[in-house]
Amino acid sequence: MAGLLLRGIKKTYGTVKVLHGIDLDIKSGEFIVFVGPSGCGKSTLLRLIAGLEDITAGTLQIDGEVVNQLAPSKRGIAMVFQSYALYPHMTVYDNMAFGMKLAKGHSQDEIDKRVRQAADVLQITPYLDRLPKQLSGGQRQRVAIGRAIVRDPKVFLFDEPLSNLDAALRVQTRIEINKLHESMPGVTMIYVTHDQVEAMTLADRIVVLNAGRVEQVGAPMELYHNPDNLFVARFLGSPSMNTIPCVIESGGSDPRVKPDGCASIPVKATIPASAAGTKGTFGVRPEDLEITTGDFSIFRGTVDIVEQLGEVTLIYVDVGTTEPVVAKIANDIPVAKGDKVALTTELRHLHVFDEKGIAYPRT
């Protein structure tokens, strides 16, 4: 199928700068997820790739061809929108076949074959004669995906396709999209979401966007374990990483930090000796913390809130900092509001960021 090359992509609306120079290499057959908070530019970037918006500056190549001035219909892409955008008066079959009929050059037998193949892959064959109003939300979204499949595009674009579904349907449809990608080797897919669970479970690589800039690109677990900066560290993970201001006490061969309200802590990070005495940020993920009765602990405080989620329990511990420290512990550990607890973790789980929020590499 097709790879994409983005160089210096910028987008402005009047004096408002939305994208500030995006550089990306997307390989043929990859499943790429754009993720970030609302307003970060991820949907705008997708629309530039689709040709629904004009590129202000930069170059976009699809399958080696510069497509900046190419009409959307000529780019070999198919897009699945947040809204299903189905024709209410047409059957499922006709909705899926409509694009091929408009394009012309396809025989009725070819159209019928592609529609039925796509319906079979998406398990919507029994619904081909129904109208959209007779379908559930998840079924409608599968029809919208099927309409894209029958066009046999070079690139699939998904713009938050699961946001209108309830939690159970989101999980089910997410699994179906994953299976769809596996069943279509070589097909490039680009998926936009603000949901980090979708990003982590679907992507070959995640592109984390913030305020129109790329913060980091990488495999899901690479970004989770080794975030380049504070933004990525806080954005990926639920609950988000605990981050506390700290002072870098020493670097070099014996790096140590002192988080606010805590004792000095040794860390496994490459911190230059010259950083001693500077301010930074200390981080640890809630799932890496555990309650301890031993001598060594990272935090000590009072349990302020207990959230029992079934499979795990979240405890919010007041350690004297502005925000409580959150720990994700096993659901069978007895803990109650008001309890005094000590929290610890293995040193390899600790993160340290400099004054600008850039991560010191972990060792």
C-alpha positions in Angstrom: 0.0 0.0 0.0 1.3 3.5 0.8 3.6 5.3 3.2 3.4 9.0 4.1 6.1 11.6 4.4 5.3 14.9 6.2 7.9 17.7 6.2 7.4 21.1 7.9 3.6 20.9 7.8 2.1 24.1 9.1 -1.5 25.3 9.3 -2.7 28.8 10.1 -6.2 30.3 10.1 -5.6 34.0 9.6 -3.2 35.0 12.4 -3.9 31.8 14.5 -1.2 29.2 14.1 -2.6 25.7 14.6 0.3 23.5 13.5 3.9 24.6 13.8 5.9 22.4 11.5 5.1 18.7 11.7 7.7 16.2 10.5 6.6 12.5 10.3 7.6 9.4 8.5 4.7 6.8 8.4 5.6 3.5 6.9 3.4 1.5 4.6 1.2 -0.8 6.6 1.6 1.0 9.9 -1.2 1.7 12.4 -0.4 5.2 13.6 -2.4 7.0 16.3 -2.4 10.7 16.8 -3.2 11.4 20.4 -3.4 14.6 22.5 -5.7 16.9 24.4 -8.5 18.8 22.8 -7.2 21.6 20.6 -3.8 20.1 20.1 -4.2 19.9 16.3 -4.6 16.2 15.8 -7.9 16.3 13.8 -6.6 19.3 11.8 -3.5 17.3 10.8 -5.7 14.4 9.7 -7.9 16.7 7.6 -4.7 18.1 5.9 -3.7 14.5 5.0 -7.2 13.9 3.7 -7.2 17.1 1.6 -10.2 18.6 3.4 -8.0 21.5 4.5 -5.3 23.4 2.6 -1.7 23.1 3.9 -0.3 26.5 4.7 3.4 25.4 4.4 5.3 22.2 4.1 5.1 19.1 1.9 2.9 16.0 2.1 3.8 12.9 0.2 1.6 9.8 -0.1 3.2 6.8 -1.8 6.1 9.0 -3.0 3.8 11.6 -4.7 3.5 15.1 -3.5 -0.2 15.6 -2.9 -0.5 19.2 -1.5 -2.5 20.4 -4.5 -4.3 17.0 -5.2 -8.0 16.8 -4.7 -9.2 14.5 -1.9 -10.7 12.1 -4.4 -7.4 11.6 -6.1 -5.3 10.9 -3.0 -6.3 7.3 -2.5 -7.6 7.8 1.0 -10.8 6.9 2.8 -12.0 8.6 5.9 -14.2 7.4 8.8 -15.6 10.4 10.7 -16.7 10.8 14.3 -20.3 11.1 13.1 -21.4 8.1 11.0 -22.5 10.3 8.1 -24.8 7.6 6.7 -27.6 8.4 4.3 -30.8 7.7 6.3 -32.9 6.8 3.3 -30.5 4.2 2.0 -30.0 0.6 3.1 -26.7 -0.5 4.6 -25.8 -2.1 1.3 -26.5 1.1 -0.7 -24.6 3.2 1.8 -21.5 1.0 1.4 -21.8 0.9 -2.4 -22.5 4.6 -2.9 -18.9 5.7 -3.2 -18.0 3.1 -5.7 -21.1 4.0 -7.8 -20.1 7.6 -7.8 -16.5 6.9 -8.8 -17.8 4.9 -11.9 -15.7 2.5 -13.8 -16.8 -0.4 -11.5 -19.2 -3.1 -12.7 -22.2 -4.0 -10.6 -20.6 -7.5 -9.9 -17.4 -5.9 -8.6 -19.4 -3.5 -6.4 -21.5 -6.3 -5.0 -18.4 -8.5 -4.4 -16.6 -5.7 -2.5 -19.6 -4.7 -0.4 -20.3 -8.3 0.6 -16.6 -9.0 1.4 -16.5 -5.9 3.6 -19.8 -6.8 5.3 -18.4 -10.3 6.0 -15.2 -8.9 7.6 -17.2 -6.5 9.8 -19.9 -9.1 10.6 -22.8 -6.9 9.3 -24.0 -9.2 6.5 -27.4 -9.8 8.2 -28.0 -6.0 8.2 -27.4 -5.2 4.5 -31.1 -4.7 3.8 -31.7 -2.5 6.9 -31.8 1.3 7.2 -29.4 3.1 9.5 -32.2 3.9 12.0 -32.7 0.1 12.5 -29.1 -0.3 13.7 -27.3 0.2 17.0 -24.5 2.8 17.3 -21.8 0.2 17.0 -23.4 -1.3 13.9 -23.7 2.1 12.3 -20.0 2.7 12.9 -19.1 -0.6 11.3 -21.2 0.4 8.2 -19.2 3.6 8.0 -15.9 1.6 8.2 -17.3 -0.8 5.6 -18.0 2.1 3.3 -14.3 3.0 3.5 -13.1 -0.5 3.0 -15.0 -1.1 -0.3 -13.1 1.8 -1.9 -9.8 -0.1 -1.5 -7.9 3.0 -0.5 -4.1 3.4 0.0 -4.6 4.9 3.5 -7.5 4.7 6.0 -8.1 7.8 8.2 -10.1 7.5 11.4 -11.3 10.7 13.2 -12.3 9.7 16.7 -14.7 7.0 15.4 -15.6 5.6 18.8 -16.4 8.8 20.7 -20.1 8.5 20.2 -20.3 4.9 21.5 -20.9 3.8 25.1 -18.0 2.1 27.1 -18.9 -1.5 26.2 -19.4 -0.7 22.5 -16.1 1.2 22.4 -14.2 -1.9 23.7 -16.0 -4.2 21.2 -15.5 -1.8 18.2 -11.9 -1.2 19.2 -11.2 -4.9 19.0 -12.9 -5.1 15.6 -10.7 -2.3 14.3 -7.7 -4.1 15.5 -8.8 -7.3 13.8 -9.5 -5.3 10.7 -6.0 -4.1 10.5 -4.6 -7.6 11.0 -6.8 -8.9 8.2 -5.5 -6.2 5.8 -1.7 -6.5 5.8 0.0 -3.6 4.1 -2.8 -1.2 4.6 -1.8 2.1 6.3 -4.1 3.4 9.0 -4.0 6.7 10.8 -6.3 7.1 13.8 -7.1 10.2 15.8 -8.3 10.0 19.4 -8.0 11.7 22.8 -8.4 8.4 24.5 -5.1 7.0 25.6 -6.5 3.5 26.0 -7.4 3.4 22.3 -3.9 4.8 21.5 -2.1 2.2 23.6 -4.1 -0.8 22.4 -4.3 0.0 18.7 -1.1 1.7 17.7 2.1 0.4 16.2 3.4 3.8 17.0 1.8 6.8 18.8 2.3 10.4 17.9 1.7 12.6 20.9 0.7 16.1 19.9 0.5 19.2 22.1 -0.4 22.8 21.0 0.3 22.0 17.4 3.7 20.3 17.9 4.9 16.7 18.1 6.1 15.9 21.6 7.2 12.3 21.0 6.8 9.5 18.6 7.2 5.8 19.5 5.8 2.4 20.3 3.1 2.6 23.0 5.2 0.9 25.8 8.3 2.9 24.8 6.4 6.1 25.4 4.9 4.8 28.6 8.2 3.6 30.1 10.5 6.3 28.7 8.6 9.6 28.1 10.8 12.3 26.7 9.2 15.0 28.8 6.7 15.9 31.5 3.8 16.3 29.1 4.1 12.8 27.7 4.7 11.4 31.1 1.5 13.0 32.5 -0.6 12.4 29.4 -0.1 8.6 29.1 -1.2 6.5 32.0 -4.4 6.4 34.1 -4.3 7.8 36.7 -1.5 10.0 35.4 2.0 9.9 36.8 2.6 11.5 40.2 4.9 14.5 39.7 6.4 16.5 42.5 8.9 19.4 42.4 12.3 18.4 43.6 15.9 19.6 43.9 18.7 17.7 42.2 21.1 17.0 45.1 23.8 15.4 43.0 24.5 13.9 39.6 27.3 11.9 38.1 28.0 8.5 39.6 25.7 9.0 42.6 22.5 10.8 41.4 20.1 11.8 44.1 17.0 14.0 44.3 15.0 15.5 47.1 11.3 15.8 46.3 9.3 18.4 48.3 8.3 17.0 51.7 10.4 13.9 51.2 13.8 12.6 52.2 16.7 12.4 49.8 16.3 9.5 47.2 18.8 7.8 45.0 17.7 7.5 41.4 18.8 5.5 38.4 19.1 8.2 35.9 21.9 9.9 33.9 22.1 13.3 35.5 25.2 15.4 34.9 27.2 16.5 38.0 26.7 20.1 36.9 22.9 19.8 37.5 23.5 19.6 41.3 21.5 22.3 43.1 19.1 22.9 40.2 15.3 22.4 40.4 13.5 19.6 38.6 10.5 17.3 38.9 10.3 13.8 40.4 7.9 11.3 39.0 6.5 7.9 39.7 3.5 6.1 38.3 0.6 5.1 40.6 0.8 1.4 39.6 4.5 1.3 40.5 3.8 2.3 44.1 3.1 -0.2 46.9 2.4 0.0 50.7 5.4 -1.0 52.8 6.2 -1.6 56.4 10.0 -1.7 55.7 12.6 1.0 56.5 12.9 2.4 53.0 10.0 4.4 51.6 9.5 7.2 49.1 6.4 8.8 50.6 4.7 8.8 54.0 1.3 10.3 54.7 -2.3 9.9 55.5 -4.9 8.2 53.2 -7.4 10.9 52.1 -9.5 9.1 49.6 -10.1 5.4 48.8 -11.5 4.4 45.4 -12.4 0.7 45.0 -12.5 -0.1 41.4 -13.0 -3.9 41.7 -9.8 -5.2 40.1 -7.7 -2.6 41.9 -8.0 0.1 44.6 -6.8 3.7 44.2 -5.6 5.5 47.3 -4.9 9.2 47.5 -2.3 9.9 50.1 -1.7 13.4 51.6 2.1 13.6 51.9 2.2 17.4 52.5 2.5 18.4 48.8 0.0 20.5 46.8 -1.6 17.4 45.2 -2.0 14.0 46.9 0.1 11.1 45.7 -2.0 8.4 44.0 -1.1 4.7 44.4 -2.8 1.8 42.5 -2.8 -1.2 44.8 -4.3 -4.7 44.9 -8.0 -4.8 45.8 -7.4 -7.2 48.7 -5.1 -4.9 50.7 -7.1 -3.5 53.6 -6.8 0.3 53.7 -9.2 3.0 54.8 -9.5 6.8 54.9 -7.3 8.2 57.7 -4.8 5.3 57.7 -1.1 6.2 58.0 0.8 4.6 55.2 4.3 4.4 53.7 4.7 4.0 49.9 7.7 2.6 48.2 8.8 1.3 44.7 11.9 -0.1 43.0 14.4 2.7 42.0 14.2 1.7 38.3 10.6 3.0 38.3 11.5 6.5 39.3 11.6 9.4 36.7 13.4 12.7 37.0 12.9 15.7 34.7 15.0 18.9 34.5 13.8 22.5 35.0 12.4 22.6 31.5 10.5 19.3 31.9 12.9 17.2 29.8 13.5 13.7 31.1 16.9 12.6 32.3 17.6 9.2 30.7 17.0 6.3 33.0 19.7 3.7 33.5 
